[in-house]
Amino acid sequence: MNRISNFLEIFNYKKYTTEQKIKFILLSIMTLTLILVRTWTIASYWLIISIIFNTILMGLGIIDEFEFIMYSMIMPSEIYNFLGIGIAILSWIYKITCGKVKFNFNKKDKWLGILIVFMLLSGFISCIVNSTILSAIFSLGYIFVMLFIFRITVACNYKIKDISSVFNNILIIQIIMMIIQFINYGVFQPSDSFSGTFINAHRLCVWLIWYLVVTSIIIKEKNFIIKSDILKILCLLVMIYLTDGKHIVASAIGVFILWFVLDKIKYLRDKKVLTTGIAILLGLYFVTNISHNILFKENIKSKSEYVYRYIYEPPYNNKFNYFDKTINDKLIGYKLFLGFGPGQYGSRVANLRAYEYMVKEDSLAITISKFIPPHVIEPYKEFAEQYNEEYLAFVKDMSAVLSYPFSSIMAIIGELGVIGYLIYLMFFNSIEKYSSNKIYSIFPMIILVLMIFDSYFEMTSIITFFWIIMGASQTKKI
């Protein structure tokens, strides 16, 4: 099928096929709709126009399910992110039942299978202990959807070059949107205002880093660089700078350095993800414990008032307090190994259902509160109560990244225990094992580090791209 795989191709052809014309119209309509929604000219429900157009074109075979999902992820509403995923999954299920896509498991899916079985067992135990089934269903459902996206990407033999073509189109849309945002705000300096079409600037920053790594890998594999590659990299770097994601950029740079260091150590060369994950866990355990030492506390206070504040002074230390009490106080007995169960402690579902105590600040939380009864387990209630109106009013004067009581690392350990966390690491390591290029292990390493700072593992627009990239990185049949 002769498709327009890149938005820019429309300027390179003298004759266009009907499919190319239709796809160009689609991209133009989607871009215009996103711009109008992000500039508040029209209401967000107009995003359904893009969903409808995408669905029709997917049904006609002009775009595939992966393109459909990726275009859905750049919409500034998580409800439409989920809607896009749901429609694509229904299409895949239809193709699987018709035999158009072969979807099966084999022995190389060992750690994926172990992870699924462990989470199901943990969910079953949680339902009995906590007397609720909804949290487990929603929490497990979310991660199973993401694992399905990863596995269907492998089954469909989707490649990185296919992702790059869609990313090119998305990049152009983000450039257009950021130019408009620059015109509106009139300031060419790092700001949360530069969010493109994404929900916020940090999500855009992570996507830009994903694309920067993908572009670098493609350049490395083809062993030459052209002018358009240089221009693309420059655009990505400037846009990353403007999103003001300091902790994201610092994490990515740190991971790149760590990757090259580990690659030089023979024993750790094929265990980079596992090593990173274990180092994070041990590091958090060490720092939270040494923080109770009087000499350490006085030393920190004398050397850095800023660091001292985020470790010892509430509400600045909400995140550190969350780490400290989770690791050293809450996870006792069998909970240390098995956790409190899916959807019970720190995950997105746990936070959404804790709306009696936590502020409902996004449309998804408000929608869920209308249909699902509140629920929060006693050990997590202390942290849910910290995220209130008073805290949000005060957070403007401090670093949200360092103070928010959210962290995907703590959520996984809190809900699945140390055993569940290690199984996750082994699964990520198995993905690295079957990747076409070992450099792809940088992606799970980056996401592991980012998971310290916020709930990045459950930010749908970010993590969906992550799973598609991981699936496309696989070359050996698994």
VEXNU-105394 format. One record per residue (C-alpha): x, y, z; residue number from 1. Coordinates in nm, 3 decimals. Each point is the difference from the previous one (the first is absolute). Layout:
N
X, Y, Z, guza
X, Y, Z, NUM
...
end
This chain:
478
X, Y, Z, guza
0.000, 0.000, 0.000, 1
0.145, 0.337, -0.102, 2
-0.052, 0.222, 0.302, 3
0.128, 0.340, 0.095, 4
0.216, -0.105, 0.294, 5
0.128, 0.347, 0.074, 6
-0.185, 0.332, 0.017, 7
0.283, 0.157, -0.204, 8
-0.040, -0.243, -0.291, 9
-0.289, 0.208, -0.127, 10
0.257, 0.258, -0.113, 11
0.216, -0.256, -0.181, 12
-0.248, -0.150, -0.246, 13
-0.153, 0.148, -0.313, 14
-0.272, -0.263, -0.015, 15
-0.182, -0.125, 0.305, 16
-0.206, -0.313, 0.046, 17
-0.347, 0.028, 0.148, 18
0.126, -0.156, 0.323, 19
0.279, 0.256, 0.028, 20
-0.245, 0.286, -0.051, 21
-0.240, -0.142, 0.259, 22
0.275, -0.049, 0.255, 23
0.132, 0.351, -0.053, 24
-0.352, 0.136, 0.054, 25
-0.025, -0.211, 0.317, 26
0.325, 0.138, 0.139, 27
-0.106, 0.355, -0.085, 28
-0.342, -0.036, 0.165, 29
0.152, -0.164, 0.307, 30
0.263, 0.273, 0.030, 31
-0.259, 0.277, -0.035, 32
-0.230, -0.163, 0.256, 33
0.282, -0.044, 0.251, 34
0.113, 0.361, -0.047, 35
-0.351, 0.136, 0.056, 36
-0.051, -0.214, 0.311, 37
0.341, 0.090, 0.148, 38
-0.058, 0.372, -0.058, 39
-0.343, -0.032, 0.169, 40
-0.176, 0.120, -0.315, 41
-0.222, -0.308, 0.007, 42
-0.095, -0.250, 0.272, 43
0.198, -0.322, 0.049, 44
-0.293, -0.219, -0.108, 45
0.077, 0.108, -0.358, 46
0.295, -0.240, 0.019, 47
-0.254, -0.267, -0.086, 48
0.029, 0.128, -0.359, 49
0.356, -0.131, -0.019, 50
-0.101, -0.330, 0.161, 51
-0.282, -0.048, -0.253, 52
0.222, 0.083, -0.299, 53
0.273, -0.229, 0.128, 54
-0.248, -0.283, 0.057, 55
-0.138, 0.028, -0.354, 56
0.347, 0.005, -0.153, 57
0.109, -0.295, 0.212, 58
-0.304, -0.191, -0.121, 59
0.094, 0.083, -0.360, 60
0.357, -0.116, 0.063, 61
0.150, 0.341, -0.074, 62
0.153, 0.014, 0.347, 63
0.070, -0.295, 0.229, 64
-0.080, -0.052, 0.367, 65
0.344, 0.115, 0.113, 66
-0.033, 0.333, -0.181, 67
-0.351, 0.033, 0.140, 68
0.121, -0.051, 0.358, 69
0.300, 0.230, -0.035, 70
-0.209, 0.284, -0.142, 71
-0.250, -0.054, 0.284, 72
0.281, 0.035, 0.257, 73
0.079, 0.360, -0.100, 74
-0.351, 0.117, 0.085, 75
-0.011, 0.220, 0.313, 76
-0.255, -0.216, 0.181, 77
0.053, -0.336, 0.165, 78
-0.357, -0.100, -0.074, 79
0.073, 0.023, -0.374, 80
0.332, -0.180, 0.054, 81
-0.195, -0.293, 0.147, 82
-0.264, 0.020, -0.272, 83
0.267, -0.029, -0.269, 84
0.157, -0.301, 0.170, 85
-0.338, -0.169, 0.040, 86
-0.095, 0.037, -0.367, 87
0.339, -0.128, -0.118, 88
-0.018, -0.302, 0.231, 89
-0.346, -0.090, -0.132, 90
0.142, 0.012, -0.353, 91
0.290, -0.226, 0.102, 92
-0.232, -0.247, 0.171, 93
-0.207, -0.018, -0.319, 94
0.313, -0.070, -0.206, 95
0.119, -0.265, 0.246, 96
-0.335, -0.182, -0.006, 97
0.000, 0.015, -0.382, 98
0.352, -0.142, -0.014, 99
0.146, 0.315, -0.158, 100
0.239, 0.039, 0.295, 101
0.163, -0.296, 0.172, 102
0.020, 0.063, 0.372, 103
0.149, -0.277, 0.211, 104
0.247, -0.054, 0.281, 105
0.306, -0.221, 0.018, 106
0.279, -0.082, 0.243, 107
0.177, 0.330, -0.071, 108
-0.293, 0.178, 0.166, 109
0.108, -0.154, 0.331, 110
0.032, 0.320, 0.206, 111
-0.308, 0.156, -0.157, 112
-0.197, -0.307, 0.108, 113
0.150, 0.004, 0.350, 114
-0.086, 0.369, 0.035, 115
-0.362, -0.055, -0.107, 116
-0.046, -0.301, 0.231, 117
0.154, 0.185, 0.295, 118
-0.222, 0.306, -0.052, 119
-0.313, -0.218, -0.027, 120
0.094, -0.182, 0.320, 121
0.071, 0.330, 0.174, 122
-0.333, 0.138, -0.120, 123
-0.187, -0.307, 0.129, 124
0.162, 0.028, 0.344, 125
-0.073, 0.374, 0.006, 126
-0.369, -0.054, -0.074, 127
-0.026, -0.230, 0.302, 128
0.209, 0.210, 0.241, 129
-0.135, 0.345, -0.096, 130
-0.358, -0.108, -0.080, 131
-0.006, 0.181, -0.334, 132
0.026, -0.128, -0.354, 133
-0.033, 0.319, -0.206, 134
0.349, 0.135, 0.078, 135
0.166, -0.326, -0.102, 136
-0.206, -0.025, -0.320, 137
0.076, 0.356, -0.115, 138
0.367, -0.007, 0.100, 139
0.070, -0.339, -0.158, 140
-0.211, 0.091, -0.301, 141
0.215, 0.306, -0.067, 142
0.334, -0.181, 0.010, 143
-0.138, -0.298, -0.196, 144
-0.110, 0.239, -0.275, 145
0.352, 0.143, -0.014, 146
0.155, -0.348, -0.007, 147
-0.241, -0.093, -0.280, 148
0.114, 0.304, -0.200, 149
0.362, -0.110, 0.049, 150
-0.076, -0.357, -0.104, 151
-0.218, 0.089, -0.301, 152
0.278, 0.232, -0.122, 153
0.230, -0.303, -0.004, 154
-0.265, -0.222, -0.162, 155
-0.064, 0.253, -0.280, 156
0.375, 0.038, -0.060, 157
-0.029, 0.377, 0.033, 158
0.340, 0.165, -0.043, 159
0.180, 0.305, 0.135, 160
0.008, 0.158, -0.347, 161
-0.382, -0.019, -0.003, 162
-0.011, 0.179, 0.334, 163
0.243, 0.263, -0.127, 164
-0.230, 0.084, -0.292, 165
-0.292, 0.066, 0.235, 166
0.227, 0.187, 0.241, 167
0.103, 0.230, -0.288, 168
-0.362, 0.100, -0.047, 169
-0.052, 0.047, 0.374, 170
0.315, 0.214, 0.020, 171
-0.130, 0.235, -0.269, 172
-0.331, 0.033, 0.187, 173
0.189, 0.082, 0.323, 174
0.219, 0.258, -0.176, 175
-0.309, 0.175, -0.140, 176
-0.165, -0.004, 0.343, 177
0.309, 0.130, 0.179, 178
0.036, 0.286, -0.250, 179
-0.359, 0.098, 0.077, 180
0.070, -0.026, 0.374, 181
0.308, 0.219, -0.045, 182
-0.210, 0.261, -0.183, 183
-0.261, -0.011, 0.279, 184
0.248, 0.032, 0.289, 185
0.270, 0.202, -0.178, 186
0.282, -0.152, 0.204, 187
0.265, -0.226, -0.152, 188
0.127, -0.163, 0.317, 189
-0.066, -0.326, 0.191, 190
-0.356, -0.012, 0.126, 191
-0.280, -0.241, 0.091, 192
-0.203, 0.186, -0.262, 193
0.187, -0.180, -0.280, 194
-0.200, -0.323, 0.011, 195
-0.077, -0.042, -0.370, 196
-0.319, -0.204, -0.035, 197
0.084, -0.220, 0.301, 198
-0.171, 0.026, 0.338, 199
0.300, 0.179, 0.150, 200
0.357, 0.103, -0.081, 201
0.162, -0.291, 0.185, 202
-0.185, -0.256, -0.211, 203
0.110, 0.179, -0.316, 204
0.357, 0.005, 0.132, 205
0.002, -0.378, 0.055, 206
-0.141, -0.061, -0.349, 207
0.266, 0.228, -0.151, 208
0.270, -0.201, 0.179, 209
-0.157, -0.326, -0.125, 210
0.020, 0.137, -0.354, 211
0.353, 0.133, 0.047, 212
0.118, -0.347, 0.106, 213
-0.192, -0.168, -0.286, 214
0.154, 0.243, -0.251, 215
0.349, -0.060, 0.140, 216
-0.045, -0.378, -0.024, 217
-0.121, 0.021, -0.361, 218
0.296, 0.223, -0.095, 219
0.239, -0.244, 0.168, 220
-0.152, -0.300, -0.178, 221
0.017, 0.157, -0.347, 222
0.358, 0.126, 0.066, 223
-0.049, 0.341, -0.159, 224
-0.171, 0.328, 0.078, 225
-0.176, 0.241, -0.234, 226
-0.094, 0.368, 0.035, 227
-0.360, -0.079, 0.096, 228
0.127, -0.218, 0.288, 229
0.212, 0.288, 0.131, 230
-0.293, 0.241, -0.030, 231
-0.230, -0.245, 0.179, 232
0.245, -0.049, 0.287, 233
0.043, 0.377, 0.038, 234
-0.379, 0.047, 0.008, 235
-0.035, -0.273, 0.261, 236
0.272, 0.150, 0.220, 237
-0.148, 0.351, -0.017, 238
-0.348, -0.134, 0.080, 239
0.132, -0.208, 0.290, 240
0.166, 0.315, 0.136, 241
-0.324, 0.198, -0.025, 242
-0.208, -0.260, 0.190, 243
0.207, 0.070, 0.312, 244
0.010, -0.367, 0.105, 245
0.322, 0.028, 0.201, 246
-0.044, -0.325, 0.191, 247
-0.093, -0.183, -0.322, 248
0.305, 0.127, -0.188, 249
0.229, -0.066, 0.297, 250
-0.141, -0.354, 0.029, 251
0.055, -0.068, -0.370, 252
0.358, 0.132, 0.007, 253
0.074, -0.201, 0.315, 254
-0.140, -0.317, -0.158, 255
0.209, 0.049, -0.316, 256
0.315, 0.027, 0.211, 257
-0.102, -0.301, 0.211, 258
-0.078, -0.204, -0.312, 259
0.348, 0.052, -0.143, 260
0.163, -0.076, 0.337, 261
-0.195, -0.325, 0.042, 262
0.073, -0.094, -0.361, 263
0.371, -0.003, 0.087, 264
-0.053, -0.249, 0.284, 265
-0.021, -0.347, -0.149, 266
-0.215, -0.158, 0.272, 267
-0.253, 0.286, -0.004, 268
-0.005, 0.060, -0.376, 269
-0.319, -0.204, -0.050, 270
-0.154, 0.096, 0.333, 271
-0.013, 0.379, -0.028, 272
-0.372, 0.032, 0.076, 273
0.014, -0.244, 0.291, 274
0.306, 0.176, 0.143, 275
-0.164, 0.343, -0.030, 276
-0.321, -0.116, 0.170, 277
0.180, -0.168, 0.289, 278
0.229, 0.302, 0.045, 279
-0.307, 0.227, 0.025, 280
-0.162, -0.221, 0.265, 281
0.318, -0.031, 0.208, 282
0.070, 0.372, -0.040, 283
-0.345, 0.096, 0.129, 284
0.035, -0.241, 0.293, 285
0.342, 0.142, 0.091, 286
-0.096, 0.368, -0.030, 287
-0.327, -0.035, 0.195, 288
0.176, -0.183, 0.282, 289
0.304, 0.225, 0.027, 290
-0.231, 0.304, 0.008, 291
-0.091, -0.099, 0.358, 292
0.361, 0.040, 0.111, 293
0.047, 0.319, 0.204, 294
0.348, 0.072, -0.138, 295
-0.125, -0.044, -0.357, 296
-0.293, 0.233, 0.067, 297
0.222, 0.272, 0.146, 298
0.250, -0.038, -0.282, 299
-0.270, 0.043, -0.265, 300
-0.141, 0.305, 0.179, 301
0.340, 0.169, 0.013, 302
0.082, -0.067, -0.365, 303
-0.331, 0.042, -0.182, 304
-0.315, 0.156, 0.138, 305
-0.175, -0.093, -0.325, 306
0.074, -0.374, 0.031, 307
-0.077, 0.008, 0.373, 308
-0.343, 0.148, -0.068, 309
-0.104, -0.276, -0.241, 310
0.116, -0.273, 0.238, 311
-0.119, 0.129, 0.337, 312
-0.248, 0.288, -0.026, 313
-0.370, -0.060, -0.077, 314
-0.164, 0.047, -0.243, 315
0.321, 0.024, -0.204, 316
0.094, -0.352, 0.105, 317
-0.328, -0.169, -0.095, 318
0.172, -0.214, -0.263, 319
0.298, -0.092, 0.218, 320
-0.236, -0.077, 0.287, 321
-0.196, -0.226, -0.239, 322
0.321, -0.186, -0.091, 323
0.120, -0.024, 0.359, 324
-0.320, -0.126, 0.161, 325
-0.085, -0.237, -0.286, 326
0.339, -0.171, 0.005, 327
0.062, 0.003, 0.376, 328
-0.344, 0.005, 0.167, 329
-0.285, -0.113, -0.226, 330
0.152, -0.303, -0.170, 331
0.037, -0.237, 0.293, 332
-0.032, -0.377, 0.016, 333
-0.123, -0.167, -0.319, 334
-0.095, 0.344, -0.140, 335
0.370, 0.065, -0.062, 336
0.007, -0.288, -0.247, 337
-0.356, 0.005, -0.142, 338
-0.120, 0.357, 0.057, 339
-0.354, 0.119, 0.070, 340
-0.139, -0.116, -0.334, 341
-0.072, 0.163, -0.340, 342
-0.183, 0.332, 0.019, 343
0.042, 0.038, 0.376, 344
0.314, 0.203, 0.067, 345
0.131, 0.286, -0.211, 346
-0.109, -0.104, -0.348, 347
-0.222, 0.215, -0.219, 348
-0.304, -0.209, 0.090, 349
0.074, 0.029, 0.373, 350
0.022, 0.379, -0.035, 351
-0.311, 0.031, -0.214, 352
-0.208, -0.198, 0.251, 353
0.138, 0.201, 0.293, 354
-0.196, 0.307, -0.110, 355
-0.153, 0.042, 0.346, 356
0.342, 0.121, 0.111, 357
0.189, 0.097, -0.316, 358
-0.083, 0.297, -0.221, 359
-0.176, -0.089, -0.326, 360
0.199, 0.222, -0.237, 361
-0.047, -0.171, -0.339, 362
-0.300, -0.102, -0.211, 363
0.066, -0.372, 0.046, 364
-0.009, 0.026, 0.380, 365
-0.322, 0.202, -0.012, 366
-0.163, -0.249, -0.238, 367
0.100, -0.303, 0.209, 368
-0.130, 0.161, 0.320, 369
-0.348, 0.007, -0.155, 370
-0.019, -0.374, -0.063, 371
0.240, -0.183, 0.234, 372
-0.022, 0.008, 0.381, 373
0.302, 0.136, 0.191, 374
0.247, -0.241, 0.155, 375
0.336, 0.035, 0.173, 376
0.180, -0.244, 0.229, 377
0.108, 0.131, 0.340, 378
0.380, -0.022, -0.064, 379
-0.034, 0.223, -0.308, 380
-0.251, 0.245, 0.147, 381
0.280, 0.204, 0.160, 382
0.152, 0.081, -0.340, 383
-0.332, 0.052, -0.178, 384
-0.092, 0.267, 0.256, 385
0.319, 0.194, -0.077, 386
-0.116, 0.081, -0.354, 387
-0.267, 0.252, 0.096, 388
-0.110, 0.353, -0.094, 389
0.237, 0.159, 0.251, 390
0.296, -0.191, -0.140, 391
-0.087, 0.092, -0.362, 392
-0.020, 0.366, 0.096, 393
0.345, -0.022, 0.159, 394
0.167, -0.213, -0.269, 395
0.041, 0.301, -0.230, 396
0.279, 0.118, 0.231, 397
0.197, -0.325, -0.011, 398
0.112, -0.277, -0.233, 399
-0.298, -0.219, -0.080, 400
0.228, -0.274, -0.133, 401
0.185, -0.024, 0.333, 402
-0.305, 0.036, 0.224, 403
-0.294, -0.178, -0.168, 404
-0.079, -0.320, 0.198, 405
-0.007, -0.202, -0.324, 406
0.249, -0.251, -0.137, 407
-0.048, -0.301, -0.225, 408
0.296, -0.174, 0.166, 409
-0.171, 0.023, 0.339, 410
-0.334, -0.098, -0.155, 411
0.143, -0.323, -0.147, 412
0.186, -0.089, 0.320, 413
-0.297, 0.101, 0.215, 414
-0.250, -0.204, -0.201, 415
0.205, -0.297, -0.122, 416
0.279, -0.005, 0.257, 417
0.369, -0.054, -0.059, 418
-0.071, -0.329, -0.179, 419
-0.235, 0.169, -0.248, 420
0.250, 0.280, -0.059, 421
0.280, -0.249, -0.072, 422
-0.226, -0.194, -0.240, 423
-0.065, 0.326, -0.186, 424
0.376, 0.054, -0.025, 425
0.055, -0.354, -0.131, 426
-0.273, 0.057, -0.260, 427
0.164, 0.324, -0.113, 428
0.332, -0.181, -0.014, 429
-0.154, -0.270, -0.221, 430
-0.119, 0.273, -0.239, 431
0.358, 0.125, -0.018, 432
0.118, -0.355, -0.075, 433
-0.210, -0.029, -0.317, 434
0.048, 0.356, -0.128, 435
0.154, 0.059, -0.342, 436
0.247, 0.241, 0.161, 437
0.109, 0.002, 0.365, 438
-0.030, 0.379, 0.003, 439
-0.378, -0.045, 0.036, 440
0.057, -0.086, 0.366, 441
0.037, 0.376, 0.049, 442
-0.379, 0.036, -0.022, 443
-0.090, -0.216, 0.305, 444
0.298, 0.148, 0.186, 445
-0.132, 0.353, -0.061, 446
-0.354, -0.091, 0.102, 447
0.128, -0.166, 0.320, 448
0.183, 0.317, 0.103, 449
-0.296, 0.223, -0.091, 450
-0.228, -0.225, 0.207, 451
0.179, 0.129, 0.311, 452
-0.135, 0.351, -0.060, 453
-0.362, -0.059, -0.101, 454
-0.255, -0.253, -0.124, 455
0.163, -0.018, -0.343, 456
-0.071, -0.373, -0.035, 457
-0.372, 0.083, -0.010, 458
0.005, 0.318, -0.208, 459
-0.185, -0.148, -0.295, 460
0.132, 0.227, -0.275, 461
0.360, -0.070, 0.105, 462
-0.009, -0.366, 0.091, 463
-0.196, -0.107, -0.312, 464
0.279, 0.136, -0.221, 465
0.247, -0.183, 0.225, 466
-0.169, -0.340, -0.044, 467
-0.032, 0.043, -0.378, 468
0.371, 0.088, -0.025, 469
0.091, -0.300, 0.216, 470
-0.209, -0.230, -0.218, 471
0.148, 0.142, -0.320, 472
0.352, -0.050, 0.137, 473
-0.045, -0.378, 0.002, 474
0.143, -0.197, -0.293, 475
0.021, -0.353, 0.131, 476
-0.341, -0.167, 0.005, 477
-0.129, -0.013, 0.355, 478
end
